[in-house]
Amino acid sequence: MLAAESSAMADGWTEEQLLDLAGERLGRAIGRYFPHPGTVVGYLGKGHNAGDTLVALRILRDEFGWDATIRNAWPVHECSPLVRKKWDELGIDIPLEHPPSSADVKKPLLLLDGLLGTGTSGPLREPLSSLAAEMSSLRNHSGARIASVDLPSGINADTGEISPDTVTADITFMIGNAKHGLLTASASSVTGALAVVDVPPLAASGKSGLGIVSPQTLPFGKSPRPFDFHKGQAGRVAILAGSEDYTGAAVLAATGALSGGGGLITLFTPRSAHALVAARCPPEIIVRGIENPMEMSGLRYDSLVVGCGLGEMNDTWSAALTDLIARTEVPTVVDADALNHIAKTGKTAILNDRHILTPHPGEFARLAPDLTGFSREEAVVRFANRVSATLLLKGSRTLVTAANQPVFCNSTGTPGMATGGQGDLLTGVIGARLANGDTPVQAAALSAWLCGRAAEIALNERHLSEESLAPSDVSHFLGAAFRDWKSADR
């Protein structure tokens, strides 16, 4: 970031122009993420991170209708000249002397963490530590949400090391570029969701072993469909899922394929579960009961999804399932009970670059028990180097990689997704993206982002909460997530 700023100024940008551009784009990004205006309080240090926050406060007030105010760590005369100028432009003469009272402010209450920026490290000191504790108390006891500017104050942006009293954000808006340390799984507990605020003069060059899944950083999936597009071009998705005990998993996978853009979705399920599954499926889904997975062999489809809710299988089904996965010539998502079957039989050798594996941490531990002692980032790299499939490892920071590819970290999501069935929905969306022609890595990365973003959007509905959010709620907002992906600044 230091090099990018120096390069921008060498190209004629002034420090103030960069700060204004970053702050304006930051304010608009925050306004889109939190669409219901209330009261926003900027918690300010005295560096340029505070300047970005002041500009963002002005945008949120003037363009989005928020009531804006300030809690400052130091008097304004101790701040940098540029920060003092942005303070004057905001026009707030008297900052809050006490924490905002939830009874006295317009809800919702949003706190902008502008205490520290990149380049800082080590524990927070006074008066910053007291303000960080105040934000934490308001978040835990008064329903406030916290958006960190560039990074949660107290974290090391290079390493992800979390110092005591680090601010816990609900979302971190990284300015210009993703910060390496914030992408690590160990940092997710304080960063929350991640967003990149695109500031073209500050675009950094260079490669990293970690990449971020966001519409600002990945160029695919944004073109509108041609006007003469038809269902055959959207692709045929075949799904093998469900059982008498797990009908919902099959329905959610099929729903994901439908909402993810599949053109024609056929759900194959054991014949004993056919009537139960068919009764619960959307009318757009074709449901067929089968006696053996190999009945699907030779049928025409563009992608295959296998595993959701299959449950315990007898030896005949297990052998046929192995053959189906091994022999398929189309991109295939292997999930849930199919993963457990492969782990139990030790047949990872049947996997190739057409396969996407989508384990949660427990399933991954069964697939690769020798990797449990490694960090998530290192474990997925080691796995990809020995199994020639694309791997999507679920978690609060879902990871996607394949051999000779970076590890892509998903930026979206919410703790409200901690509900059974979210993975089934995701698997169906991946199947749809594969049928549309995305590569396995693209399909996995985009689908993870879409499902996470749909969950975020759903929580803006006043009748939903983190506790009540269900996978079917998420499916209803996949369309809005697609729109966000396609309409991002870059």
Disulfide bonds with the S-S distance in Angstrom:
none
